[in-house]
């Protein structure tokens, strides 16, 4: 009857309140992580903004670049091209074949 429905409604209300509290906690954690990540994202954007076509052209013309260049190129391959394996320098150069297009993807 009405008493059972009221009990069920109270149980459901408690469950909803618990879920809402959990959701609020998750939201607060996500907001904090975003606040912490934004400065790094802004710095990364500034670093990318200083790149131009000639910088990419110069980079891809290096016959034996420093290992850091290869690592960054490989990271771009993973992030932009969803590469399954780490790119070697030849693969990185192929990815940068069209400097304006590559810069567009990076930005």
Buried (B, 14 or more C-beta within 10 A) or exposed (E): EEEEEEEEEEEEEEEEEEEEEEEEEEEEEEEEEEEEEEEEEEEEEEEEEEBEEEEBEEBBEEEEBEEEBBBBBBBBBEEEEEBEEBBEBEBBBEBBEEBEEBBEBEE
